[in-house]
């Protein structure tokens, strides 16, 4: 990053001998480069803290209730005797619904009937064991024994239900499963709402008034607590609590979970977890009915069969992208003027149509008025449905009159804008042609967006890998009541997550800034070159060298501003989600509505501010690439140029941006239809190959075509912006007569003294041609006959 060249000075604005991107320049924004380097060091230190205190396998493989990671050899946690297990053979995390239900049933009864001394309990005796110990009982032992959980005969209201011994037995993968077959389902015909009150009795408590609190485990794993009461005429049951234990299986909150060698028969492995059939049955039914369960396998086969066709589609996308850049260069004028003609014709047709409809509506209303005046009857304007047809006709007439007036105003404004900006639109066409020349003179520029994409992909991979360590860093804590072990980050690491997120935003924007600086330096070098035929790979490499040697600090400064705005937008989005959570919990009122409105407005303003700053940044990078200015000075200079050429900028950003957008859409649509023809040829005929999902292949090719078009056309757009600023600098520093312009003849038409400049350029061209002829004649060998005719000198 060599930036130790403080002995040089920055170029002064008064320099008049500009012949291209200045070579004699100094390092810019060194303090920000140092700050950026220090920030990266901080990210590395934060990653080290994450490695020391975190473990991504806590998320990837999951942990049991004692903090042991499945599939790993664990360290001992102080105060947790069940920790430190060697679970290399226990690779799957199992959620034990049965044990959870038993423990939850006891906890629920204790919560709803706190004074348990006056009741007869039939739940587990938890006086000497907490939930963690109950959950892990014999979970990791070689030999498991059958343990009796409960055995009783329970009378509920007027019905009698026998609850047999509830046993734990060894199942597949070493899972201790509750033997549901030894339970009888609760049914009571005397209760009027027995359709809801059914399931396996986990535990119950008798109240003094002959009512009971009952904990039932339903077939789908839901735990519901009921209270039966003695009514005057009939028995009834009131639901006290409904807890869907399956909903908490993804985060394991309050769930008895431990590691197993293999998932039991009633579970399926998914992301190192054993997901019960109670969760997957409904989804599996949907997938099986649609055939989506074989989707991945069939897609893989389709890609294997269509590999050559995909290659052809990629070539088509690249070819169309290249053809589009050629069309921009040679047919830019036609494309721009066709778009303008379509807009004018559409506005004119809409205006005429509205005036015609208004005339017809006015005629209809006048007919109603004349009829009423001639007959003197008031009910002639009434329809059978009681509508006032005259009033309705008047309303329609007025509406179309307003619409016609608005359309007329829009048409006049469009025509005035085109009239005022006709010369600027011609400048847009000329800039497209010049950008096409620059891109085709330096085809290496097209690869820069691909290099940026690869860099951002690598940054994203390492950032996500670091996030797994940082976001899982924390100290083990024991939950009150259950004794379950979880890892909770301290306050420092919680705040440092925002540091990590900002680092990702800054790094990605830094890559984009480097791309802009290289393209701007290359195109500026091409523009200010007298011999544009000599421009090529060397110009691009020189621009890259200047970036690394002098302007990494400027790239860091500009990207920091954009990343900071994006971070604030993310924070506001996070606050919006918190406000939505408050609303879901019942918080409402004018203050909540006002807060949501303020957050929405702030998001909108920040979005606009981000767009403006990105545009200013791009032009600041161009000034830096030309003169070697620091970011602030370059941004100020670019802003001055843009404001002094506001109409030209408006034409470029409106017409030019729309043409570039149409170019991308054209490439995507063309690739889509050609891909369809390729797939039809692949699958058609007697010897055609069967493809399960041809639309997936077409979608992938279309997505690639968009990426390809974006790579080509984004370089094209940046080239247009660079050439425009170079054109402004060239026209302000040179006069085309005493100081010749660097611009081409096509651009000379848009300067103030265009005729004189063109005549001076033609004279210089003739003099250069004569000078070249004289040089050729001087270099010719003198013939023998001419030597004889020469007089001798004595």
C-alpha positions, 0 to 999 in steps of 0.5 A: 500500500506504499503511501510514503511520499509526503515530499510531493504536493497535490496538483493545483487547480490552476494547472493548465498543462493537463495531458492526462491523469497526472503522474506526479501526485501524492498519497491521499487520505492517509489518515483514513487509510490508517484508520481503515487498517486499524479497523481491519486489525480490530476485526481480526482481534474480534475474530480471535476473541470469538475463537477463544470464547465461541464455537460455531458447532454450538449452532451447527451441531447443537448442545444438550441441556448440560452444554455439551456439543454433539459430535465433539469431545467437550471440556468440563464446565465448572459446577455442571457434573453432566458436562465434559462428555465425549460425544464424538459418536453421538452426532445428532441432537434429539428433542425428547418430547416425552421427558419434556412433557413429564417435567413440564406437567409437574412444573405447570401444576406447581405454577397453577396450584402453588400450595401442593401440600393440600393435594394428592400429586401423581407427578414425578418426584422432583425434590432431589433432582432438577430438570437437567438431571432428569433429562440426562438420566441414563442418556449417555450410559452404555446400559439403560434400565427401565424406570417406572415413572408413575402408576395410579388410578385417577378419578376425574369428575364423574369419569374414571380413567386408568393410568397404567405404569408409564415406563422408559425403555431403550429405543433406536439410537439410545433414546429413552422414549416414553411408552405411550402404549401403556397410557389410556387416552382420557375421555369423559362423556359427562364433560360437555367439551370433551372434544378438546379435552383428550390426551395422555394424563401426565399428572393431576392434582385434586382440589378440595372442592372435588375439582382437579387440575389435569395435565394432558399430552396430546398426539401432536405433542401439545401440552394442555392444562385443564381444570375440571369443575363441579357445576350445578347441572353438569360437569365442565372443564376450563383450559388453563394453559396451552403450550405447543412444545413442538414450536420451541424445538428449533431453539430448544428453549425449555426442551429436554434435549440430548445427543444420540448416535442415531435418530429414533424411528419416529424422527428424521435427521435434519441439520444434525437434529432429530426432527420428530414425525409430528413436525414433518408429517404434514410437510412431508405429505405436502411434498410427497403429493407434489413430488417435491421430495425428489426435486433436488435429485431430479434437478441434479440430474437435469443439470448433468444432462444439460451441462453442454446446453448451459454452456451454450446459454452462457455463451449466448448471454456473453455474446448478447452483452457484447452485441449490446455494447456494440449497438450502444456504440453504433446505434445509440442515436437511433435507440435514444431517438426511438425512445423519445419518439415513443414517449412523445407519441404516447403523450400525444395519443393519450392527450387526444384520447382524453379530449375526445372522450371529454367531448363525448361526455360533454355532448351526453351531458348537454343532451340531458340538460336540453331534454330537461329544459324542453319538457320541464320534467324533473324525473327524466334524468332518473334511471330505473335504479334511482340514479341521477343520470344528469348528475353522473354525466356532469361528474364524468364530464368534469373528471375527463376535463381535468384529466385532459388538462393534466395530460395537455400540461404534461405534453407541453412540458415534455415538448418544452423539455425536449426543445430545451434539452435537444442539444444535451440529448445529442451530447448523450448520444455522443457520450455513448459512442465515445464510451463504446470506443473506450470500452472496446479499446480496453476490453480488460475493463469488462473483467473488473466487475467480475473481479469485484464480485469474486472479492465480495464473495470471498469477503462474505464467506470469511465474514460469515465464518467469523460471525459463527464464532463471534455470535456464538461467543459467550459464557455458560449460564444455568437457567433458574428452575430447570438447570439447563445450560445456555451460552449467553454473550456479555455486553461487550460482545453484544455491542461488538456484533454491530462493529462486525456488521459495519466491517462487512459493509465497509469492506464490500463498499471498499471493493466497489470504490476500488473498481470505480477508481480503476475504471475512471483512471483507465477511461481518463487515460484513454480520453486524454491520449492523443494517440488513442490507438496506443491505449490498451492493457497498459492503461488499465494496469497504470490506473490500478497501480495509481490506486494501490500506490496513492488512493487506497485512502480515498477509496476507504474514505468514500466507502466509509460514508456509504457503509455508515449510512447503510449501518444507520438504515439497518439500525432503524430497520431493527428498531422497526422490528422491535416496534412491530413486536411491541404491537404484537404484544398489545402495545398500541396508541398514537405514540406507537403510530407516530414512532413507526411513521418517524422511522419510515420517514427516516428510512426514506430520507436515508435511502435518498441520501445514500443514493445522492452520496453514491453518485457524488462518490462516483464523480469524486473518484473520477476527479481523484483518478484524473488529478490525484485530489483527496476525497473531500477536494475531489467531491467538491470539485465534482459537485461544482462541475455537476451543478454548473452542467445541471441540464447535461447531467439531467439528460445523462441520468434520465435518458442515458440511465434508461437506455442502459436499463433497456440494454440489460433487459434486452440481454435478459429477454433475448437469452430467455427466449434463446434458452427456451429454443435450446431446451426445446431442441434438447427435449424435442424429437424422437431421440430427445432427452427427457428433462424434469424441470427445463424451467430451472435450467432456463432460470439459471441461464437467465440469471447468468445473463443478467450478471453478464449484462450488468458486468458489461453495462455497468462498465459502460455507465461508469465510462460515460460518467468519466468521459463526461467529466473529462469533457467538462474539464477539457472544455474549461481548460482548453479553447480548441484554438491555442490550446487544442482539445483532447476530445473527439470531433463528435464532442467538439460540436457541444463546446461554445466555439465549436466551429472555430475549434473544428476548423483549428483541429482540421488545420492541425490535422493538415499540418500534421499530414504535411509534416508526415509527408515531408518526413517520409520524403526526407527518409527516401534514398536518393536515386543515381540519376538525381545524383548526376543532375546535381551541380558539383561544388568545387 
